Amino acid sequence: MAPTPGIGMPDGSKGIQPQVTPIGEEASAFHDNILLPLCFLISAFVLILLIWAIFRYRRGANPVPSRNSHNTLIEVIWTLVPVLILVGIAIPSIRLLRHTYSPPPADLTVKVTGHQWYWSYELPDYGVQFDSYMLKEGNDPTRQANQRARTDADGPPLLAVDNRLVIPAGKVVKFIATADDVIHSFAVPAFWIKQDANPGQLHETWAKVDRPGVYFGQCSELCGARHGFMPIAVEVVPQAQFEAWIAAKGGHMPGAKAPDTTAASPVTPASASAPAVAPPAAAAEPAGNIAANANANVAKRATAND
């Protein structure tokens, strides 16, 4: 699936990326409809008050300064108004936190492990596990011959990966984040996910994406020299495509029997009842004897032909 420009990736615009999860939509609405207008009103009020105080109480307009030390009404106002503002912010904030940390039952669990500097993904219920590395540009001198170069179908530079994480659309996905070396951070802005991955610890977050597409993120914790080169790419697909991807990865659907990867050898009835006996290991023969035997065999074949 090719990414959609402007969806799930940076596009140069300011503000929050378009959100595709219920938590992301709620948080974005809280930010845009409550916090930003409130910040604008407070900033405008303080600026107007500052300008008015500069001109109203300048030395030229007040040659004799006032001797008032306090005003009871003003002190009550500037105490109560900030408290009311904080209460107004706290109510939607607590509701958002409750929704974030009280997820619905998960349909799918993905274990995410951060390494220096790549990601590993495991779907334990499906028997799938793989690593994900950043795709380098075609003219990158550090790209090895066996590494394919990034194309526009893979995603933007520094965000495209060789193996995307694929999840089904409309399903609740629980992410379990950890690390095996230093602290990383699993972050996908379009999902409103930014979860630290600490060595020896398991941290949970979740997402439910209804819109199929490709969504990108990056490690958001300074984890070393190549911190900026461990991107995240999540592809959201319909259920049928997800099942096909699981099969292509050698996995199986929950409840189904795992595929047998061992090659079955034909067995005859006579050998089926006989116990399997391993042949004795042949002793290593010196290289000189091997060469001499080979020459003797050649001479024998030549004599037979004559």
Secondary structure, DSSP 4 states (H G I P E B T S, - for coil): -PPPTTSSS--S-SSPPPP-SHHHHHHHHHIIIIIHHHHHHHHHHHHHHHHHHHHHTSTTT-SS-------HHHHHHHHHHHHHHHHHHHHHHHHHHHHHHSPPPPSEEEEEEEETTEEEEEETTTTEEEEE-BPPPTT-TT--TTSPPP-TTT-STTT-BSS-EEEETT-EEEEEEEESSS-EEEEEGGGTEEEEE-BT--EEEEEE--S-EEEEEEE-S--STTGGG-EEEEEEE-HHHHHHHHHHTT---TTSPPP--SPPPP--HHHHHSPP-PPPPPPPPPHHHHHHHHHHHHHHHHHHH-
